[in-house]
Amino acid sequence: MQQFTCPYCGPRDQSEFTYGREATSVPALDASAAEWQRFVYERDNPAGPHAEWWHHNHGCRQWLEIVRDTLTHEVLAIRAARPPEDRG
């Protein structure tokens, strides 16, 4: 099983995390239906490094941005999806 190093909890088994989606910006609330359609249903499928959002649901329950190589599954970077200073 693959390991992710959570910035809050340290090294953890991938089974503690749940994949969220590719890390992209969310459309504005008043965006067109076509833009929301693309955001919800269309996904990139790159070969190589790809930023993804993962939820540490069996740990600190924080959202993380993980950059993973889709060809090798190597984890290239992990950071908090929203740094502590940005949380309300």
C-alpha positions in Angstrom: 0.0 0.0 0.0 1.2 3.5 -0.7 2.0 5.9 2.1 1.2 9.6 2.2 3.0 12.0 4.6 0.3 14.2 6.1 1.7 17.6 7.1 -0.3 17.3 10.4 -0.1 13.6 11.3 3.1 12.3 9.6 3.4 9.2 7.4 0.1 7.3 7.0 -1.2 4.5 4.9 -3.2 5.6 1.8 -6.2 3.7 3.2 -6.7 6.6 5.7 -7.4 9.0 2.8 -10.2 9.5 0.4 -9.7 10.9 -3.1 -11.6 14.1 -3.6 -10.9 15.3 -7.2 -8.3 17.0 -9.3 -7.1 20.2 -7.7 -8.6 22.9 -9.9 -10.3 26.2 -9.1 -14.1 26.1 -8.4 -16.3 28.1 -10.7 -18.0 31.2 -9.3 -21.5 30.7 -7.9 -23.0 32.6 -10.8 -21.0 30.8 -13.5 -22.8 29.4 -16.5 -24.4 26.0 -16.5 -21.9 24.9 -19.1 -19.0 25.9 -16.9 -20.5 24.0 -13.9 -21.1 21.0 -16.2 -17.4 21.0 -17.1 -16.3 21.3 -13.5 -18.5 18.5 -12.2 -18.3 16.0 -15.0 -15.1 16.5 -17.1 -11.7 15.5 -15.8 -8.2 15.8 -17.1 -6.4 12.4 -17.4 -2.8 13.5 -17.6 0.1 11.1 -17.9 2.6 12.4 -15.4 2.4 14.9 -12.4 -1.1 15.7 -11.5 -2.4 17.8 -8.5 -5.3 16.2 -6.6 -7.3 16.9 -3.5 -7.4 14.1 -0.9 -9.2 14.1 2.5 -7.5 12.6 5.5 -10.8 11.2 6.8 -9.2 8.6 9.2 -6.8 11.1 10.7 -6.8 14.9 11.1 -9.8 15.3 8.7 -7.9 18.0 6.7 -8.0 18.4 3.0 -4.6 18.0 1.3 -3.3 18.8 -2.1 -1.2 15.9 -3.3 0.9 16.1 -6.5 1.2 12.5 -7.8 2.7 11.1 -10.9 0.0 9.1 -12.6 2.4 6.9 -14.4 4.5 5.8 -11.5 2.2 6.7 -8.5 5.2 8.5 -6.9 4.0 11.2 -4.6 5.9 14.4 -5.5 4.5 16.9 -3.0 1.9 17.1 -0.2 0.6 20.3 1.4 -2.4 21.5 3.2 -5.1 22.4 0.7 -5.7 25.6 2.7 -2.8 26.8 4.9 -3.7 27.3 8.6 -3.5 31.2 8.3 -6.3 31.0 5.6 -8.7 29.2 7.9 -11.4 31.3 9.5 
